[in-house]
Amino acid sequence: MLWLAVALVQHGRAAGAPAAAASMTSIMAALWLGLLEAADRVVVKPQAMPVLRALEQLLGSTAVAHPEGSGATAAVWSALARRYVATHGGAAAGEPVAGPGRQIALLGEAELDGGACWEALAEPKVPLLGELLWIVDLDRQSLDHVVPDVRAGRLRHAFEAAGWHAITLKYGRGLQALFQRTGGGDLCRRLDRMDNAEFQRLLGADADGLRAGLPGLGPGRRAIARLVSQLDDRELRGAIRDVGGHDLAALLDAYRAADAVRDRPAVIFAHTIRGWSLPLETQPSRHALPLTATQYARLAQELGVDPAAPWEVLPPGSAARALCDAAAIRLARPGAD
């Protein structure tokens, strides 16, 4: 999916910025391949369009989604409209009042700055919409700069105060396991308190830079330094990048936990990395740029793809092809064009 999203932009088949799309790749892979059913509807933020187009190619145009026009609130009004129809003669016999299917919105942290989002939260009927799910991509960047402060905690409290079920997906399973080792608690507190600018700098640091900068200057720095010294360069680089929004199993667990709560809407705050796995990673100034020819060729080599045949990514008979074929069957809508 990551390769196709980039290739579609490079070849002019999809509009968008590869760096912004990359942060959504894991979120959308886990959602489409692990949770969605044909009756679900998804509102997709514009920056994720290359990923949606990649999904359409992999699944044969059964992506059950549309680009957002009126913002994340489109999912709210869709849920309200479906309930209205269901209670005014439009529901089939035995069908639940809310109708089948979830109403899901994929949005970025910056989109929550829009007043319409907060007006929707204040609407009295919204806390009753158990079929509503928002997934917020927290990549700590907005356009060409790093978001200056960490707002995730405040955002979660605001949603909970409005009656939503809130889930924060900040760390991947590998980093969570590291937290259980001696010095891991200090490392967790250090990362929790770290501002966005410092985190972005560490993401771009080499192993020596991480060993120097990750312990910080506060309490627990010696314990963190000892823990870090036990990791090789690859493990250390992997640890700082192990955020929850790129851990497929952690994402699936979060989706299932949100789906289990059907008496109120749910929101998942998924921490991600802008430009994840691309040469543009953590570079706000290159947010809207395509990859250079050299970077494109290097990415193809890293992902094991032939750049001369960019669309032939899932060989027939492969496990990945079987997974996509099964998802396409599951998501097919009877009678759809």
C-alpha positions in Angstrom: 0.0 0.0 0.0 2.8 2.4 0.8 4.5 1.7 -2.5 1.4 2.1 -4.5 0.4 5.3 -2.8 3.8 6.8 -3.7 3.8 5.4 -7.2 0.4 6.7 -8.0 1.5 10.2 -7.0 4.8 9.9 -8.9 3.0 8.8 -12.1 0.3 11.4 -11.8 -2.5 9.0 -11.2 -3.4 10.4 -7.8 -3.1 13.9 -6.3 -1.5 14.3 -2.9 1.7 14.4 -0.9 3.5 11.1 -0.3 4.7 12.2 3.2 1.2 13.0 4.5 -0.2 9.9 2.9 2.5 7.6 4.5 1.4 8.4 8.0 -2.1 7.0 7.2 -0.9 3.8 5.5 -1.0 1.5 8.6 -4.2 3.0 9.9 -6.0 2.3 6.6 -4.4 -1.1 6.0 -5.6 -2.4 9.4 -9.1 -0.8 9.0 -9.8 -2.0 5.5 -8.2 -5.5 5.8 -9.1 -6.2 9.4 -12.4 -4.4 10.4 -14.6 -3.0 7.7 -17.7 -4.6 6.4 -19.7 -3.8 3.2 -22.3 -1.8 5.1 -19.6 0.6 6.7 -18.9 4.0 5.3 -15.6 5.9 5.7 -14.9 9.6 5.2 -11.3 10.0 4.3 -9.2 13.1 4.8 -7.9 14.6 1.5 -4.2 14.0 2.4 -4.9 10.2 2.5 -6.3 10.1 -1.0 -3.2 8.3 -2.5 -3.7 5.5 0.1 -7.4 5.2 -0.8 -6.5 5.0 -4.5 -3.9 2.3 -3.6 -6.6 0.4 -1.7 -9.0 0.7 -4.7 -6.3 -0.8 -6.9 -5.6 -3.7 -4.5 -9.2 -4.5 -3.8 -10.7 -3.8 -7.2 -12.5 -0.5 -6.4 -14.4 -1.8 -3.3 -12.9 0.7 -0.9 -16.2 1.7 0.6 -15.1 5.3 1.2 -15.2 8.8 -0.2 -13.0 11.9 0.1 -14.3 14.3 2.7 -16.1 17.4 1.4 -17.7 18.7 4.6 -15.0 17.4 7.0 -15.1 14.7 9.6 -18.6 15.8 10.5 -19.9 14.1 7.4 -19.8 10.9 9.3 -21.9 12.4 12.1 -24.6 13.7 9.7 -24.6 10.4 7.8 -25.3 8.6 11.1 -28.1 11.0 12.0 -29.7 10.8 8.6 -29.6 7.0 8.6 -31.3 6.9 12.0 -33.9 9.3 10.8 -34.7 7.1 7.7 -34.7 4.0 9.9 -37.3 5.5 12.3 -39.5 6.9 9.5 -40.4 3.9 7.5 -37.1 3.2 5.8 -35.9 0.3 7.9 -36.4 -3.3 6.9 -38.2 -5.7 9.2 -36.0 -6.6 12.1 -33.3 -4.1 11.2 -31.8 -2.1 14.1 -33.0 1.4 14.5 -29.5 2.8 13.6 -29.3 0.6 10.5 -26.4 -1.7 9.7 -22.9 -0.3 9.3 -20.5 2.0 11.0 -19.9 5.6 10.1 -16.2 6.3 10.3 -14.1 9.4 9.7 -10.3 9.5 9.2 -8.9 12.9 10.1 -5.8 14.7 11.1 -5.0 16.6 14.3 -5.1 19.9 12.5 -8.7 19.3 11.2 -9.9 19.3 14.8 -9.1 23.1 14.8 -12.2 23.5 12.6 -15.2 24.8 14.6 -17.6 22.4 12.9 -16.0 19.5 14.7 -16.7 21.0 18.1 -20.2 22.0 17.1 -20.8 18.4 16.2 -19.5 17.2 19.6 -21.9 19.7 21.3 -25.0 18.4 19.4 -27.2 16.6 22.0 -27.9 13.6 19.8 -24.2 12.8 18.9 -23.4 11.0 22.2 -26.1 8.5 21.3 -24.4 7.5 18.0 -22.8 4.2 18.8 -22.1 3.5 15.2 -19.8 6.6 14.9 -16.0 6.3 15.0 -13.4 9.0 14.4 -9.7 8.0 13.9 -7.4 10.9 14.4 -3.9 10.7 12.8 -1.5 12.4 15.3 1.7 12.9 13.3 2.8 16.0 15.2 3.0 18.0 12.0 0.8 20.5 10.1 1.6 21.6 6.6 5.2 22.9 6.7 5.9 22.9 10.5 5.9 20.8 13.6 2.9 21.3 15.9 4.5 23.2 18.8 2.8 21.4 21.7 1.4 18.0 22.6 -2.4 18.3 22.6 -3.4 14.6 22.7 -4.3 14.7 26.4 -6.4 17.8 26.1 -8.2 16.5 23.1 -9.0 13.2 24.7 -10.5 14.9 27.8 -12.6 17.1 25.5 -14.1 14.1 23.7 -14.7 12.2 27.0 -16.4 15.3 28.4 -18.7 15.2 25.4 -19.7 11.6 26.1 -17.4 9.8 23.7 -15.3 6.7 24.3 -11.7 7.7 23.8 -8.7 5.4 23.1 -5.1 6.6 22.8 -2.7 4.5 20.7 0.7 6.0 21.4 3.3 3.2 21.6 3.8 0.0 19.6 4.2 -3.4 21.2 8.0 -3.4 20.9 8.3 -0.1 22.8 5.7 -1.2 25.4 7.8 -4.3 26.0 10.9 -2.1 26.4 9.0 -0.2 29.1 8.9 -3.3 31.2 12.6 -3.6 31.5 14.8 -1.9 34.1 14.8 1.8 33.3 11.8 1.3 31.0 9.5 3.3 33.3 11.8 6.2 33.2 11.9 6.0 29.4 8.1 6.0 29.2 7.9 9.1 31.4 10.6 10.8 29.3 8.7 10.1 26.1 5.4 11.1 27.6 6.8 14.5 28.6 8.8 15.1 25.4 7.6 18.0 23.3 6.9 17.5 19.6 10.0 19.4 18.3 12.4 17.3 20.4 10.7 14.1 19.3 11.0 15.1 15.7 14.7 15.8 16.1 15.3 12.4 17.7 13.4 10.7 14.9 16.0 12.1 12.5 19.0 11.3 14.7 21.4 8.5 14.1 22.1 5.9 16.8 24.9 8.0 18.4 22.6 11.0 18.5 19.9 8.9 20.1 22.2 7.6 22.8 23.2 11.1 23.6 19.8 12.8 23.4 17.2 10.2 24.5 18.2 10.1 28.2 17.6 13.8 28.5 18.7 15.8 31.5 16.0 15.1 34.0 15.4 12.4 36.7 15.9 8.9 35.4 18.5 9.8 32.8 21.1 7.4 34.1 18.6 4.5 34.1 17.5 5.4 30.5 21.2 5.6 29.4 21.8 2.1 30.8 18.8 0.8 29.0 19.7 2.4 25.8 23.2 1.0 26.0 21.8 -2.5 25.9 20.2 -1.9 22.4 22.1 -2.2 19.2 21.8 0.5 16.6 18.9 -1.1 14.7 17.0 -1.8 17.9 17.5 1.7 19.1 16.3 3.3 15.8 13.4 1.0 15.8 12.4 1.8 19.3 12.1 5.6 18.8 9.9 5.0 15.7 7.7 2.4 17.3 4.5 4.5 17.6 1.1 2.9 17.9 -0.3 4.2 14.7 2.1 2.0 12.7 1.7 -1.2 14.7 -0.9 -3.2 12.8 -1.8 -5.6 15.7 -2.1 -2.6 18.1 -4.4 -0.9 15.6 -6.6 -3.9 15.3 -6.9 -4.2 19.1 -7.9 -0.5 19.3 -10.5 -1.0 16.5 -12.0 -4.0 18.3 -12.0 -2.1 21.6 -13.8 0.8 20.0 -16.2 -1.4 18.2 -17.2 -3.2 21.4 -18.6 0.1 22.8 -21.9 0.6 20.9 -23.8 2.9 23.3 -21.8 6.0 22.4 -19.4 7.2 19.7 -15.7 6.4 19.9 -12.5 8.2 18.9 -9.0 6.7 18.5 -6.0 9.0 18.8 -3.3 7.2 16.8 0.2 8.5 17.0 2.0 8.3 13.7 5.1 9.6 11.9 4.8 12.0 8.9 6.5 10.4 5.9 6.7 7.0 7.7 9.3 4.8 6.0 10.0 7.4 3.2 13.2 9.5 2.7 10.9 12.5 3.5 10.3 11.3 7.0 10.3 14.0 9.7 11.0 16.8 7.1 8.2 19.3 7.4 9.6 21.5 4.7 9.2 18.7 2.2 5.6 17.9 3.2 4.1 18.4 -0.3 7.0 17.3 -2.5 7.1 14.0 -4.5 10.2 11.8 -4.2 13.1 12.4 -6.3 14.0 9.8 -9.0 16.9 8.6 -6.7 14.6 8.4 -3.7 11.9 6.6 -5.7 14.4 4.0 -6.9 15.8 3.5 -3.4 12.3 3.0 -2.0 11.5 0.4 -4.7 14.7 -1.5 -3.7 13.9 -1.3 0.0 10.4 -2.7 -0.6 11.4 -5.3 -3.1 9.4 -3.8 -6.0 10.3 -3.4 -9.6 10.0 0.3 -10.5 9.6 -0.6 -14.1 6.4 -2.6 -13.2 5.1 -0.4 -10.4 1.6 -1.9 -10.3 2.6 -5.6 -10.1 3.0 -5.7 -6.4 1.0 -8.7 -5.3 1.9 -11.9 -7.1 -1.0 -14.4 -7.8 -1.0 -17.1 -5.1 0.8 -14.9 -2.5 -0.6 -14.5 1.0 -0.9 -10.8 0.5 -3.0 -11.3 -2.7 -5.2 -13.8 -0.9 -5.8 -11.3 2.0 -6.8 -8.6 -0.4 -9.0 -10.9 -2.4 -10.8 -11.9 0.8 -11.3 -8.3 1.8 -12.7 -7.4 -1.6 -15.3 -10.2 -1.3 -16.2 -9.1 2.2 -16.5 -5.4 1.2 -18.5 -6.1 -2.0 -21.9 -4.4 -2.1 -24.8 -6.3 -3.8 -26.1 -4.4 -6.7 -23.3 -1.7 -6.6 -22.0 -0.4 -9.9 
